[in-house]
Amino acid sequence: MIHKTNYRLDKYVIAGYGTGQFWWESHIALGEQRGGKCFICGDVLILGDWSHEEDGYLVDKFFEQLEKLPLWDKTGYYCLISDLLDVDTGQNLTNILLEKRLSPLNTKSAGLKPADRLKPGEFRLGPYRITVAGNDIFWRACGELNRTVGGKCVIRSDILFIGGQTEDKEACSKQEFIKELHLLPPWDRTIAWSRGQVLRVCRQEKQKERPGIRDTWSDRTTNKKQAAQYLAHHKEASKKLLMSVLLRLKIAWHRAFAGKVWIRYIVPLVAAALLLVLAMTLYPLKRMFHWAHWRKEHHHKHEDHDR
């Protein structure tokens, strides 16, 4: 049997296995969870593309179970793979491409030392001009209103993270900027890069007075909002579907009478419409009943715990 250890990282459950693999799981909707593979790149945990979706806990129960887990402490930072771009192609990273880039046989920058990464020079990376000067890395681009904008970058575990804008300088010609940009060598000192501030710190969370219980007013408000948003979305989708069905019934009705074949078609059409309307009505009521029942049971459990 493979050993498994679960950790807590923000809103994610990180499952570590004895084989050295890590997987993430997160709550996405009422009673649904989504998960995928993780990758450790130095001091950065990368949450890969989601690969499976399944039924699970409702939101309160999920976070109640989440807060019982130990904090993730294997890396100091984490980010999403969807926020990263491949240096060679400029395309969004995928699980397969990241595995290839992390392979020692395919990683061009794996042998680079920190000092080599920070050797002075200017490079081209997408629309950015990357400048390495001393221990600092800067980016510049021709922004809106044809003005030069820029800021700082940071390298974490073979990934270049472009920071927020801190400079707004003189006017520039976009054509001239692009022309000069193409004269520079391509950036090749990391395997990946990001367009914005996507690097997150694995912060140490403060322990609550009642560990494992996520029952604050803000949490309850969030849960109600999620339920309301889900029902509103379902109601709107049901309304559109119903209007489409009624329109098709109207067309079919006229065609049936025009061809004098209404006896053969009208009964099945009406029956199908009634069944569809009944299904769309009962489904949200069932979800609401399940939600209300769980909330009531959850409330009684906490009352018993307080006694």
Wavefront OBJ file of the C-alpha trace (Angstrom):
o trace
v 0.000 0.000 0.000
v 1.406 3.403 -1.049
v 1.826 5.855 1.829
v -0.096 9.124 1.435
v 0.148 12.375 3.388
v -2.210 15.327 2.917
v -1.213 18.973 3.426
v -3.039 22.296 3.451
v -1.995 25.089 1.061
v -4.389 28.043 0.854
v -7.593 26.550 -0.647
v -5.849 23.398 -1.908
v -5.282 19.932 -0.506
v -1.814 18.736 -1.521
v -1.452 14.955 -1.394
v 2.064 13.541 -1.238
v 2.704 9.888 -2.050
v 5.531 7.557 -1.142
v 6.489 7.437 -4.825
v 7.524 11.098 -4.664
v 4.521 12.372 -6.624
v 2.245 15.189 -5.469
v -1.362 15.946 -6.434
v -3.628 18.901 -5.680
v -7.370 19.010 -5.071
v -9.724 21.962 -4.635
v -13.426 22.696 -4.231
v -14.990 24.288 -7.335
v -18.791 24.116 -6.922
v -21.557 22.673 -4.770
v -20.384 19.180 -3.949
v -17.739 19.046 -6.721
v -13.957 18.868 -6.529
v -11.219 19.128 -9.118
v -7.621 17.934 -8.982
v -4.400 17.438 -10.886
v -0.688 16.771 -10.681
v 1.881 18.975 -8.914
v 5.510 19.611 -9.800
v 8.281 20.733 -7.467
v 10.781 23.009 -9.212
v 13.384 23.943 -6.623
v 11.612 26.052 -4.007
v 8.442 26.476 -6.106
v 5.442 24.138 -6.133
v 3.666 24.288 -9.511
v 0.024 23.198 -9.557
v -0.406 21.466 -12.906
v -3.417 21.335 -15.217
v -6.506 19.701 -13.698
v -7.015 16.153 -14.909
v -10.046 14.861 -13.023
v -13.315 16.115 -11.571
v -15.539 14.242 -9.144
v -18.253 14.575 -6.525
v -17.044 15.469 -3.042
v -17.815 17.532 0.034
v -19.944 20.653 0.078
v -17.936 23.838 0.572
v -18.223 24.062 4.385
v -17.293 20.423 4.879
v -14.387 20.684 2.435
v -12.801 23.616 4.287
v -13.532 22.012 7.651
v -11.547 18.954 6.562
v -8.890 21.175 4.951
v -8.103 23.053 8.162
v -7.434 19.810 10.017
v -4.437 19.127 7.747
v -0.835 20.167 8.458
v 0.503 23.155 6.533
v 2.470 22.592 3.347
v 6.162 23.109 4.122
v 8.018 21.485 1.229
v 8.498 24.734 -0.719
v 8.482 28.438 0.055
v 6.425 29.446 -2.991
v 3.737 28.136 -5.313
v 2.040 29.119 -8.572
v -0.328 27.739 -11.210
v 0.986 26.168 -14.398
v -1.593 28.155 -16.375
v 0.242 31.359 -15.344
v 3.578 30.206 -16.784
v 4.947 30.414 -20.323
v 7.612 28.285 -21.990
v 10.776 30.275 -22.741
v 11.464 28.531 -26.056
v 7.978 28.686 -27.589
v 6.192 31.447 -25.672
v 3.221 29.110 -25.261
v 1.449 28.282 -21.992
v 3.103 25.443 -20.139
v 1.317 22.083 -19.997
v 2.013 19.105 -17.774
v 3.726 17.244 -20.607
v 5.869 20.221 -21.640
v 6.851 20.996 -18.050
v 7.922 17.390 -17.444
v 10.069 17.639 -20.554
v 11.610 20.931 -19.443
v 12.335 19.608 -15.932
v 14.149 16.583 -17.327
v 17.935 17.025 -16.851
v 18.469 15.806 -20.428
v 16.264 18.523 -21.919
v 16.734 21.479 -19.581
v 19.161 23.901 -21.221
v 19.438 26.091 -18.140
v 19.810 23.235 -15.622
v 23.594 23.561 -15.617
v 23.621 27.324 -15.163
v 24.911 28.599 -11.856
v 23.269 31.607 -10.138
v 26.268 33.716 -11.145
v 25.828 32.709 -14.797
v 22.143 33.625 -14.731
v 23.058 37.105 -13.478
v 25.825 37.838 -15.980
v 25.192 41.318 -17.409
v 23.375 41.487 -20.699
v 20.197 42.407 -22.562
v 17.716 39.886 -23.940
v 14.433 39.545 -25.807
v 11.500 37.803 -24.126
v 8.119 38.171 -25.801
v 7.288 41.908 -25.807
v 9.830 42.603 -23.043
v 13.404 43.820 -23.031
v 15.148 42.021 -20.157
v 18.255 43.679 -18.711
v 20.581 41.951 -16.237
v 22.672 44.465 -14.307
v 24.619 43.319 -11.253
v 22.274 41.458 -8.911
v 19.158 43.032 -10.429
v 16.991 42.106 -13.409
v 14.779 44.702 -15.091
v 12.106 44.560 -17.767
v 10.960 47.247 -20.178
v 8.205 47.398 -22.763
v 6.449 49.926 -24.975
v 3.144 50.340 -23.192
v -0.040 52.276 -23.792
v 0.145 55.777 -25.245
v 3.549 54.752 -26.666
v 5.405 55.290 -23.417
v 8.240 53.169 -22.072
v 7.188 51.249 -18.954
v 9.216 48.888 -16.810
v 9.873 47.195 -13.512
v 11.900 44.504 -11.772
v 12.089 40.738 -12.276
v 13.082 37.891 -9.989
v 14.299 34.377 -10.710
v 12.926 31.621 -8.520
v 13.908 28.013 -9.186
v 14.551 28.316 -12.931
v 11.522 30.559 -13.550
v 11.645 34.274 -14.379
v 8.831 36.188 -12.689
v 8.138 39.645 -14.128
v 7.098 42.073 -11.412
v 4.630 44.933 -11.487
v 5.164 48.224 -13.288
v 7.265 50.711 -11.335
v 8.520 52.948 -14.155
v 6.765 55.183 -16.669
v 9.340 57.018 -18.738
v 9.609 59.000 -21.927
v 7.566 58.503 -25.084
v 8.715 55.787 -27.460
v 8.076 54.630 -30.988
v 6.559 51.169 -30.909
v 8.039 50.290 -34.289
v 11.516 51.386 -33.194
v 11.186 49.539 -29.888
v 10.200 46.278 -31.640
v 12.980 46.745 -34.203
v 15.610 47.121 -31.472
v 14.053 44.251 -29.536
v 14.549 41.813 -32.408
v 18.254 42.634 -32.508
v 18.715 41.215 -28.994
v 19.424 37.528 -28.244
v 16.491 35.521 -26.848
v 16.271 34.985 -23.091
v 17.535 31.472 -22.291
v 18.562 31.574 -18.629
v 15.388 29.971 -17.268
v 12.977 27.294 -18.506
v 9.827 29.365 -17.983
v 8.551 32.878 -17.253
v 5.404 34.657 -16.186
v 3.669 37.787 -17.430
v 2.569 39.109 -14.033
v 2.799 38.795 -10.285
v 1.693 35.173 -10.043
v 4.239 33.860 -7.535
v 2.555 33.201 -4.193
v 4.199 32.696 -0.811
v 3.297 29.581 1.175
v 2.449 31.667 4.253
v 2.175 30.147 7.693
v -1.451 30.560 8.710
v -2.498 31.523 12.237
v -4.220 28.790 14.201
v -7.822 29.543 15.131
v -9.188 29.186 18.650
v -11.192 26.203 17.437
v -8.873 24.369 15.028
v -10.597 22.564 12.209
v -13.825 24.587 12.437
v -14.478 27.016 9.579
v -17.629 28.723 10.822
v -17.030 32.473 10.656
v -19.652 34.936 9.454
v -17.634 35.689 6.307
v -17.468 31.981 5.471
v -21.224 31.570 5.852
v -21.791 34.651 3.704
v -19.469 33.247 1.026
v -21.305 29.921 1.064
v -24.685 31.629 0.643
v -23.333 33.722 -2.224
v -21.986 30.607 -3.954
v -25.327 28.869 -3.562
v -27.194 31.929 -4.866
v -24.853 32.272 -7.837
v -25.255 28.588 -8.684
v -29.070 28.753 -8.525
v -29.164 31.999 -10.521
v -26.968 30.448 -13.204
v -29.093 27.302 -13.259
v -32.309 29.344 -13.413
v -31.033 31.405 -16.347
v -29.855 28.299 -18.219
v -33.196 26.593 -17.565
v -35.075 29.657 -18.811
v -33.090 29.742 -22.058
v -33.593 26.007 -22.576
v -37.319 26.298 -21.901
v -37.699 29.167 -24.391
v -35.837 27.152 -26.999
v -38.096 24.145 -26.424
v -41.260 26.272 -26.612
v -40.076 27.843 -29.867
v -39.447 24.416 -31.374
v -42.868 23.257 -30.178
v -44.505 26.263 -31.834
v -42.768 25.533 -35.126
v -43.617 21.838 -34.906
v -47.252 22.686 -34.074
v -47.673 24.803 -37.203
v -45.973 22.223 -39.381
v -48.095 19.420 -37.980
v -51.386 21.240 -38.643
v -50.225 22.357 -42.070
v -49.516 18.765 -43.027
v -52.612 17.438 -41.232
v -50.531 14.963 -39.272
v -51.009 16.580 -35.846
v -52.565 13.512 -34.253
v -49.352 11.539 -34.773
v -46.985 14.211 -33.405
v -48.768 16.469 -30.937
v -49.066 13.985 -28.042
v -45.343 12.976 -27.932
v -44.287 16.627 -28.253
v -46.472 17.798 -25.368
v -45.373 14.862 -23.199
v -41.704 15.586 -23.878
v -42.159 19.280 -23.040
v -43.925 18.509 -19.756
v -41.208 16.051 -18.709
v -38.499 18.593 -19.510
v -40.179 21.356 -17.500
v -40.682 18.951 -14.576
v -37.019 17.891 -14.610
v -35.770 21.490 -14.687
v -38.040 22.379 -11.768
v -37.191 19.420 -9.526
v -33.410 19.470 -9.989
v -32.684 22.854 -8.301
v -35.232 22.053 -5.587
v -33.389 18.809 -4.890
v -30.054 20.654 -4.664
v -31.550 23.270 -2.352
v -33.070 20.593 -0.123
v -29.732 18.791 0.074
v -27.959 22.085 0.883
v -30.464 23.069 3.579
v -30.439 19.594 5.121
v -26.648 19.545 5.296
v -26.500 23.054 6.799
v -29.021 22.086 9.471
v -27.160 18.911 10.351
v -23.859 20.821 10.337
v -25.330 23.447 12.717
v -26.579 20.792 15.165
v -23.159 19.157 15.236
v -21.538 22.449 16.218
v -24.153 23.028 18.922
v -23.411 19.588 20.357
v -19.694 20.350 20.203
v -20.127 23.640 22.081
v -22.055 21.883 24.877
l 1 2 3 4 5 6 7 8 9 10 11 12 13 14 15 16 17 18 19 20 21 22 23 24 25 26 27 28 29 30 31 32 33 34 35 36 37 38 39 40 41 42 43 44 45 46 47 48 49 50 51 52 53 54 55 56 57 58 59 60 61 62 63 64 65 66 67 68 69 70 71 72 73 74 75 76 77 78 79 80 81 82 83 84 85 86 87 88 89 90 91 92 93 94 95 96 97 98 99 100 101 102 103 104 105 106 107 108 109 110 111 112 113 114 115 116 117 118 119 120 121 122 123 124 125 126 127 128 129 130 131 132 133 134 135 136 137 138 139 140 141 142 143 144 145 146 147 148 149 150 151 152 153 154 155 156 157 158 159 160 161 162 163 164 165 166 167 168 169 170 171 172 173 174 175 176 177 178 179 180 181 182 183 184 185 186 187 188 189 190 191 192 193 194 195 196 197 198 199 200 201 202 203 204 205 206 207 208 209 210 211 212 213 214 215 216 217 218 219 220 221 222 223 224 225 226 227 228 229 230 231 232 233 234 235 236 237 238 239 240 241 242 243 244 245 246 247 248 249 250 251 252 253 254 255 256 257 258 259 260 261 262 263 264 265 266 267 268 269 270 271 272 273 274 275 276 277 278 279 280 281 282 283 284 285 286 287 288 289 290 291 292 293 294 295 296 297 298 299 300 301 302 303 304 305 306 307
